[in-house]
Amino acid sequence: MAENSYDVVVIGSGPGGYVAAIRGAQLGLNVACVEEEKLGGVCLNIGCIPTKALLTSAHLVAETKDAAKHGIQFGEVTYDLGPAQERSRAVADQLNKGVGHLFKKNKVTHVQGRGRLAGPGVVEVTDADGGTTTLNARNVIIATGSRPRSIPSFPIDEERIWSSTGALYQKKAPATLAIIGAGAIGMEFADVFEAYGTKVTIIEALDRVLPLEDAEVSKFMERAYKKRGMDIHTGAVVEGADVGKKGVTLTFKDREGAEHKLEVEAVLSAVGRVPNTEDLGLDTVGVATDERGFIQVDPHLRTNVEGIYAIGDCAGRQLLAHKASHEGIVAVETIAGVSHHTVDYGNIPNCTYCEPEVASVGFTEDQAREAGYDIEVGKFPWVGNGRALAGGHAEGFVKVIRDKQYSEILGAHIVGPHATELIGEFVIGRHLESTVEEIDHAIHPHPTLSEALAEGALAALGRPIHI
């Protein structure tokens, strides 16, 4: 090929972009990946990975508070967020280097700079010094991700009002913190800062925390967080924020319409994300977006313009790293002519890595009923599982929703120990169109947490053994 000419140019190196680039190279395509900042994108550098490192540290802090139950005695124990924050950055940096190694191994060309469409099959890259390079591409995959949404009434300044990025870089836990938004991001940071001694207040506009989860899971998590001493206001709307030198005074109305004032050292805004689709040259080539700025794509991630694809957060639907990676594979396999599947958006797991963990896949109970299914719901509490009791974490439950007609697994919800690891069994089960009977017939090792999944399946049949 001519210099700076490629079969595929990927704009963005997050979990969608770098996976698409590597898979394309495996298929024999000549691939370049354009990245303005660090390889790995938001997820690896300022999202999924460093937050999980902090959550691991927070979990260890919580474990030390119960150490006496295991015969472990400490003197005075202190907790310092600083080393945990530094460790989280080290983990992210290590994986960032790993992506660079994978690019070299697979002969993917990394082009540093900001990429934008300059015309059909043309990507212009601007480097940090303002210099430009033109790449010619038979196909372009846009994988530019998303960023935290800012609310006009309290714009993010990363000093007193943080985004998730600002929260990641805090070396000291504030005495008080208000978190606006009780989705996965808000709930995870609430876990971290509470563990390190912060008085946390959560304010959510919708009627429950983790509003995408099953209502029963949301109710359980609200109780669990309140038990830890957090204040939670659902159905509440923030009306303003007065930022001062020593903190922020928030004004909000609760679900009854009563007005409240809350003084805190800092505020974390966790109210969703918006796509990074500005200044990409989409108008130049006529790529269609919806009213929120998300790029419109078909089941093979093709935009309305031939040879241009979009994947990950910028293409909408679930804003999840694992969804982006699968879209990247579908897009590049379509380009290579070997595509054999599309993304099953109804079977993408949701995971929240707080304590206790929350994970789910498929329909909630309410959604299954609204869809017209005749359902049976089974619930198995972790207190009935020997491994959970032995491990000292028996809070929560496994909930399985089955269709009575075919015994299909319509949905599965786990709140409790290692939920995010265990949900994979139900994802595979749904992918293979398994029945709940087949989950039970598969022999699960004893004593393990996985036994609770089989018990949940049995509960959906009305015949659990251990409760």
C-alpha positions as CSV (number, residue, x, y, z in Angstrom):
1,M,0.0,0.0,0.0
2,A,1.0,3.6,-0.5
3,E,2.4,5.4,2.5
4,N,-0.3,6.6,4.9
5,S,-2.9,4.4,3.2
6,Y,-4.7,1.8,5.2
7,D,-7.5,-0.7,4.9
8,V,-8.9,0.5,8.2
9,V,-8.3,3.7,10.2
10,V,-9.8,3.5,13.7
11,I,-10.3,6.9,15.4
12,G,-10.0,6.3,19.1
13,S,-8.2,3.5,21.1
14,G,-10.7,2.7,23.9
15,P,-12.0,-0.8,24.5
16,G,-13.9,-0.6,21.2
17,G,-11.2,1.0,19.1
18,Y,-8.1,-0.9,20.2
19,V,-10.0,-4.3,20.0
20,A,-11.2,-3.4,16.5
21,A,-7.7,-2.5,15.4
22,I,-6.2,-5.7,16.8
23,R,-8.9,-7.9,15.3
24,G,-8.5,-6.2,12.0
25,A,-4.8,-6.9,12.0
26,Q,-5.5,-10.5,12.8
27,L,-7.6,-10.7,9.7
28,G,-4.8,-9.5,7.5
29,L,-5.9,-5.9,7.2
30,N,-3.5,-2.9,7.3
31,V,-4.7,-1.0,10.3
32,A,-3.9,2.4,11.9
33,C,-5.4,3.6,15.1
34,V,-5.5,7.3,15.9
35,E,-5.4,8.4,19.5
36,E,-5.2,11.9,20.9
37,E,-4.3,10.9,24.5
38,K,-3.3,7.6,26.1
39,L,-4.0,4.3,24.5
40,G,-6.9,2.5,26.1
41,G,-9.2,5.4,26.2
42,V,-11.4,6.4,29.1
43,C,-12.1,2.9,30.3
44,L,-8.5,1.9,30.9
45,N,-7.1,5.3,31.9
46,I,-9.8,7.2,33.8
47,G,-12.7,4.8,34.0
48,C,-13.3,1.1,34.5
49,I,-9.8,0.0,35.5
50,P,-8.6,2.7,38.0
51,T,-12.1,2.8,39.6
52,K,-11.9,-1.0,40.2
53,A,-8.5,-0.6,41.7
54,L,-9.9,2.0,44.1
55,L,-12.9,-0.2,44.9
56,T,-10.5,-3.1,45.7
57,S,-8.7,-0.8,48.1
58,A,-12.0,0.2,49.7
59,H,-13.0,-3.4,50.1
60,L,-9.8,-4.1,51.9
61,V,-10.5,-1.1,54.2
62,A,-13.9,-2.6,55.0
63,E,-12.4,-6.0,55.6
64,T,-10.0,-4.6,58.2
65,K,-12.9,-3.3,60.2
66,D,-14.2,-6.8,60.6
67,A,-10.7,-8.4,61.1
68,A,-11.3,-9.2,64.8
69,K,-13.9,-11.8,63.7
70,H,-11.0,-13.7,62.0
71,G,-8.7,-13.5,65.0
72,I,-6.7,-10.6,63.6
73,Q,-6.0,-7.8,66.0
74,F,-4.7,-4.4,65.1
75,G,-3.6,-1.4,67.1
76,E,-5.0,2.0,65.9
77,V,-5.8,1.7,62.2
78,T,-5.8,4.7,59.9
79,Y,-7.0,4.9,56.3
80,D,-5.3,7.1,53.7
81,L,-6.8,7.5,50.2
82,G,-3.5,8.8,48.8
83,P,-1.6,5.4,48.4
84,A,-4.8,3.8,47.0
85,Q,-5.1,6.6,44.4
86,E,-1.4,6.2,43.4
87,R,-1.9,2.4,43.1
88,S,-4.9,2.9,40.8
89,R,-2.8,5.1,38.5
90,A,0.0,2.5,38.4
91,V,-2.5,-0.2,37.4
92,A,-3.9,2.0,34.6
93,D,-0.4,2.9,33.4
94,Q,0.6,-0.8,33.3
95,L,-2.4,-1.7,31.1
96,N,-1.9,1.4,28.9
97,K,1.6,0.0,28.1
98,G,0.0,-3.3,27.5
99,V,-2.1,-1.9,24.7
100,G,1.0,-0.4,23.1
101,H,2.7,-3.8,23.2
102,L,-0.4,-5.5,21.6
103,F,-0.3,-2.9,18.8
104,K,3.3,-3.7,18.1
105,K,2.8,-7.5,18.3
106,N,-0.1,-7.3,15.8
107,K,1.5,-4.6,13.6
108,V,-1.1,-2.0,14.2
109,T,0.2,1.5,13.4
110,H,-0.4,3.9,16.3
111,V,-0.9,7.5,15.1
112,Q,-0.7,10.1,17.9
113,G,-3.1,13.0,17.5
114,R,-6.7,14.0,17.1
115,G,-8.4,12.5,14.1
116,R,-11.3,13.9,12.1
117,L,-12.9,13.1,8.7
118,A,-11.6,15.4,6.0
119,G,-13.5,13.8,3.2
120,P,-14.5,10.4,1.9
121,G,-11.8,7.9,2.9
122,V,-9.6,10.7,4.3
123,V,-8.7,11.2,8.0
124,E,-6.7,14.2,9.0
125,V,-4.7,13.9,12.2
126,T,-3.6,16.9,14.2
127,D,-0.7,16.4,16.6
128,A,0.0,18.3,19.9
129,D,2.2,20.8,18.1
130,G,-0.5,21.6,15.5
131,G,1.1,19.7,12.7
132,T,-1.2,17.6,10.5
133,T,-0.9,14.2,8.8
134,T,-3.4,12.9,6.2
135,L,-4.3,9.2,6.3
136,N,-6.1,7.5,3.4
137,A,-8.5,4.8,4.4
138,R,-10.7,2.4,2.6
139,N,-12.7,2.1,5.8
140,V,-13.0,4.3,8.9
141,I,-14.2,3.1,12.3
142,I,-15.2,6.0,14.7
143,A,-14.6,5.0,18.3
144,T,-14.4,8.3,20.1
145,G,-16.3,7.4,23.2
146,S,-18.1,9.7,25.6
147,R,-17.4,12.2,28.4
148,P,-19.2,13.1,31.7
149,R,-22.3,15.3,31.2
150,S,-22.2,18.7,32.9
151,I,-25.2,20.3,34.4
152,P,-25.5,24.1,33.7
153,S,-26.6,24.9,37.3
154,F,-23.3,23.5,38.6
155,P,-20.6,23.3,35.9
156,I,-17.7,20.9,36.6
157,D,-14.5,22.6,37.6
158,E,-12.7,19.5,39.1
159,E,-11.9,21.5,42.2
160,R,-15.1,21.6,44.2
161,I,-17.4,20.1,41.6
162,W,-15.9,16.9,40.2
163,S,-16.6,14.6,37.3
164,S,-15.7,11.0,37.6
165,T,-12.3,11.9,36.3
166,G,-11.7,14.5,39.0
167,A,-12.8,12.0,41.6
168,L,-10.2,9.5,40.5
169,Y,-7.4,12.0,41.1
170,Q,-8.3,12.9,44.7
171,K,-5.5,12.0,47.1
172,K,-7.5,12.9,50.2
173,A,-11.0,11.9,51.1
174,P,-13.1,14.9,51.9
175,A,-15.0,15.1,55.1
176,T,-18.3,15.5,53.3
177,L,-19.3,14.7,49.7
178,A,-22.5,15.0,47.7
179,I,-22.9,12.7,44.8
180,I,-25.5,13.7,42.2
181,G,-26.7,10.6,40.4
182,A,-27.1,7.1,41.7
183,G,-26.2,5.1,38.7
184,A,-23.2,2.7,38.6
185,I,-20.6,5.5,38.7
186,G,-22.2,7.4,41.5
187,M,-22.7,4.3,43.6
188,E,-19.2,3.1,43.1
189,F,-17.6,6.3,44.1
190,A,-19.9,6.5,47.1
191,D,-18.5,3.1,48.2
192,V,-14.9,4.3,47.8
193,F,-15.2,7.6,49.7
194,E,-17.4,6.2,52.5
195,A,-14.8,3.5,53.1
196,Y,-12.1,6.2,53.6
197,G,-14.2,8.1,56.1
198,T,-16.2,10.6,54.0
199,K,-19.8,11.4,55.0
200,V,-21.6,10.7,51.7
201,T,-25.0,12.1,50.6
202,I,-26.5,10.7,47.4
203,I,-29.1,12.7,45.4
204,E,-30.9,10.9,42.6
205,A,-33.6,12.5,40.4
206,L,-35.3,9.2,39.6
207,D,-37.3,7.3,42.2
208,R,-34.6,4.8,43.1
209,V,-30.9,4.2,43.2
210,L,-29.4,2.1,40.3
211,P,-32.6,2.8,38.3
212,L,-31.6,0.5,35.4
213,E,-31.6,-2.5,37.8
214,D,-34.5,-4.6,39.1
215,A,-36.6,-2.6,41.6
216,E,-36.0,-5.2,44.3
217,V,-32.2,-4.9,43.8
218,S,-32.4,-1.1,44.0
219,K,-34.4,-1.3,47.3
220,F,-31.8,-3.6,48.8
221,M,-28.9,-1.4,47.8
222,E,-30.5,1.7,49.3
223,R,-30.9,-0.1,52.6
224,A,-27.4,-1.4,52.5
225,Y,-25.9,2.1,51.9
226,K,-28.1,3.7,54.5
227,K,-26.9,1.0,57.0
228,R,-23.3,2.2,56.3
229,G,-24.4,5.7,57.2
230,M,-24.9,7.3,53.8
231,D,-27.8,9.7,53.3
232,I,-29.9,9.0,50.2
233,H,-32.5,11.2,48.6
234,T,-34.4,9.8,45.6
235,G,-36.9,11.6,43.5
236,A,-34.9,14.7,44.4
237,V,-33.9,17.5,42.0
238,V,-30.8,19.7,42.5
239,E,-31.7,23.4,41.8
240,G,-28.4,25.1,42.4
241,A,-24.9,25.1,43.8
242,D,-23.2,27.9,45.5
243,V,-19.4,27.3,45.2
244,G,-17.3,28.9,47.9
245,K,-13.6,28.7,49.0
246,K,-14.3,26.0,51.5
247,G,-17.0,24.0,49.9
248,V,-20.4,23.9,48.1
249,T,-23.9,24.7,49.2
250,L,-26.4,22.6,47.3
251,T,-30.1,23.5,47.0
252,F,-32.4,20.6,46.2
253,K,-36.1,19.6,46.4
254,D,-37.1,16.2,47.7
255,R,-39.8,14.0,46.3
256,E,-42.4,15.9,48.4
257,G,-41.3,19.2,47.1
258,A,-39.6,20.4,50.3
259,E,-36.5,22.5,49.7
260,H,-33.2,21.5,51.4
261,K,-29.8,23.0,51.7
262,L,-26.7,20.9,52.0
263,E,-23.2,22.1,52.7
264,V,-20.4,19.8,51.6
265,E,-16.7,20.0,50.8
266,A,-17.2,18.7,47.3
267,V,-19.8,17.5,44.8
268,L,-19.4,14.6,42.4
269,S,-21.6,15.0,39.3
270,A,-22.5,11.6,38.0
271,V,-25.5,12.3,35.9
272,G,-24.6,10.5,32.7
273,R,-22.4,10.9,29.7
274,V,-22.5,12.6,26.3
275,P,-20.9,11.4,23.0
276,N,-17.6,12.8,21.7
277,T,-18.9,13.5,18.2
278,E,-18.2,17.2,17.8
279,D,-15.4,18.4,15.5
280,L,-15.0,14.9,13.9
281,G,-15.9,16.1,10.4
282,L,-19.2,14.1,10.4
283,D,-21.0,16.9,8.6
284,T,-18.2,17.0,6.0
285,V,-19.1,13.5,4.8
286,G,-22.8,13.5,5.9
287,V,-22.7,11.0,8.7
288,A,-26.1,11.0,10.5
289,T,-26.5,11.5,14.2
290,D,-29.5,11.5,16.5
291,E,-30.8,14.5,18.5
292,R,-28.4,13.7,21.3
293,G,-25.3,13.5,19.1
294,F,-25.0,9.7,19.0
295,I,-23.9,8.3,15.6
296,Q,-26.6,6.2,14.0
297,V,-25.6,2.8,12.8
298,D,-27.1,-0.5,11.5
299,P,-26.7,-3.9,13.1
300,H,-23.2,-4.2,11.5
301,L,-22.2,-0.8,12.9
302,R,-22.3,0.8,9.5
303,T,-23.3,4.5,9.3
304,N,-25.3,5.9,6.5
305,V,-22.1,6.7,4.6
306,E,-20.4,3.8,2.9
307,G,-17.1,2.8,4.4
308,I,-17.7,4.6,7.7
309,Y,-18.5,2.7,10.9
310,A,-19.1,3.8,14.5
311,I,-18.8,1.7,17.7
312,G,-18.8,2.1,21.4
313,D,-20.3,5.0,23.4
314,C,-20.4,7.4,20.4
315,A,-22.8,4.9,18.7
316,G,-25.2,5.0,21.6
317,R,-27.2,2.2,23.3
318,Q,-25.5,0.8,26.4
319,L,-22.4,2.9,27.3
320,L,-20.3,-0.1,28.4
321,A,-16.8,-1.2,27.6
322,H,-17.7,-4.8,26.9
323,K,-20.4,-3.7,24.5
324,A,-17.9,-1.5,22.7
325,S,-15.4,-4.3,22.3
326,H,-18.0,-6.6,20.7
327,E,-19.1,-3.9,18.4
328,G,-15.5,-3.4,17.3
329,I,-15.2,-7.0,16.4
330,V,-18.5,-7.0,14.5
331,A,-17.5,-3.9,12.6
332,V,-14.1,-5.0,11.5
333,E,-15.2,-8.5,10.6
334,T,-17.9,-7.0,8.4
335,I,-15.2,-5.0,6.7
336,A,-13.1,-8.1,6.2
337,G,-16.1,-10.0,4.9
338,V,-16.0,-12.7,7.6
339,S,-18.8,-11.4,9.8
340,H,-20.9,-14.2,11.3
341,H,-22.9,-12.4,14.0
342,T,-24.1,-9.1,15.3
343,V,-24.3,-7.7,18.8
344,D,-27.1,-9.1,21.0
345,Y,-28.0,-6.0,22.8
346,G,-30.6,-7.8,24.9
347,N,-27.9,-10.0,26.5
348,I,-25.4,-7.5,27.6
349,P,-24.7,-7.7,31.4
350,N,-24.8,-4.7,33.7
351,C,-22.2,-4.6,36.5
352,T,-21.8,-2.3,39.5
353,Y,-18.6,-3.0,41.5
354,C,-19.6,-1.6,44.8
355,E,-20.0,-3.4,48.1
356,P,-22.1,-5.5,47.8
357,E,-21.7,-6.0,44.0
358,V,-24.6,-5.8,41.6
359,A,-24.9,-7.6,38.3
360,S,-27.8,-8.4,35.9
361,V,-28.7,-9.5,32.4
362,G,-31.9,-9.6,30.5
363,F,-35.3,-8.4,31.7
364,T,-36.1,-7.0,35.2
365,E,-39.3,-8.4,36.7
366,D,-41.3,-5.4,35.8
367,Q,-40.0,-5.4,32.2
368,A,-40.9,-9.1,31.8
369,R,-44.4,-8.5,32.9
370,E,-44.8,-5.4,30.7
371,A,-43.6,-7.5,27.8
372,G,-46.5,-9.8,28.3
373,Y,-44.7,-12.9,29.6
374,D,-46.3,-15.3,32.0
375,I,-43.4,-15.5,34.5
376,E,-42.3,-17.2,37.6
377,V,-39.7,-15.5,39.8
378,G,-37.2,-17.4,42.0
379,K,-35.0,-15.9,44.7
380,F,-32.2,-17.5,46.7
381,P,-30.6,-15.6,49.5
382,W,-26.8,-15.8,50.0
383,V,-27.4,-16.7,53.7
384,G,-28.3,-20.2,52.3
385,N,-25.0,-20.6,50.6
386,G,-22.2,-22.2,52.6
387,R,-19.4,-20.6,50.7
388,A,-20.9,-17.1,51.2
389,L,-21.3,-17.7,54.9
390,A,-17.7,-19.1,55.2
391,G,-16.4,-16.0,53.4
392,G,-18.2,-13.6,55.7
393,H,-20.4,-12.0,53.0
394,A,-23.9,-13.5,52.9
395,E,-25.8,-10.3,52.2
396,G,-28.0,-10.1,49.1
397,F,-29.6,-12.7,46.8
398,V,-29.8,-14.3,43.4
399,K,-33.0,-13.6,41.5
400,V,-34.0,-15.6,38.3
401,I,-37.0,-14.7,36.1
402,R,-38.3,-17.5,33.8
403,D,-40.9,-17.7,31.2
404,K,-43.4,-20.4,32.3
405,Q,-44.2,-21.5,28.8
406,Y,-40.7,-22.5,27.7
407,S,-38.8,-22.1,31.0
408,E,-36.5,-19.7,29.2
409,I,-34.2,-17.5,31.4
410,L,-35.7,-14.1,30.8
411,G,-33.6,-12.3,33.3
412,A,-31.1,-12.8,36.2
413,H,-30.1,-10.4,38.9
414,I,-27.4,-10.9,41.5
415,V,-26.6,-8.7,44.5
416,G,-23.9,-9.9,46.8
417,P,-20.4,-11.4,46.8
418,H,-18.6,-11.6,43.4
419,A,-21.9,-10.9,41.5
420,T,-20.0,-9.4,38.6
421,E,-18.0,-12.6,38.0
422,L,-21.0,-14.9,38.5
423,I,-23.4,-13.2,36.1
424,G,-21.4,-14.6,33.1
425,E,-23.1,-18.0,33.7
426,F,-26.5,-16.5,33.0
427,V,-25.2,-14.5,30.0
428,I,-23.9,-17.8,28.4
429,G,-27.1,-19.6,29.4
430,R,-29.2,-17.0,27.7
431,H,-26.9,-17.0,24.7
432,L,-27.4,-20.8,24.3
433,E,-31.1,-20.4,25.0
434,S,-30.8,-22.6,28.1
435,T,-33.8,-23.3,30.3
436,V,-33.6,-22.9,34.1
437,E,-33.7,-26.7,34.3
438,E,-30.5,-26.9,32.4
439,I,-28.8,-24.5,34.8
440,D,-29.9,-26.8,37.6
441,H,-28.8,-30.0,35.7
442,A,-25.3,-28.6,35.3
443,I,-23.5,-29.8,38.4
444,H,-22.0,-26.9,40.3
445,P,-19.0,-27.5,42.6
446,H,-19.4,-27.5,46.3
447,P,-18.9,-25.4,48.3
448,T,-18.9,-22.4,45.9
449,L,-20.8,-19.3,45.3
450,S,-21.9,-20.7,41.9
451,E,-24.2,-23.1,43.7
452,A,-26.5,-20.2,44.5
453,L,-27.1,-19.7,40.8
454,A,-28.4,-23.2,40.5
455,E,-30.5,-22.6,43.6
456,G,-31.9,-19.5,42.0
457,A,-32.9,-21.5,39.0
458,L,-34.6,-24.1,41.2
459,A,-36.4,-21.3,43.1
460,A,-37.8,-20.1,39.7
461,L,-39.2,-23.6,39.4
462,G,-40.6,-23.4,43.0
463,R,-38.3,-26.0,44.4
464,P,-35.1,-24.7,45.9
465,I,-33.3,-27.1,48.2
466,H,-31.5,-24.9,50.8
467,I,-34.2,-22.5,51.8
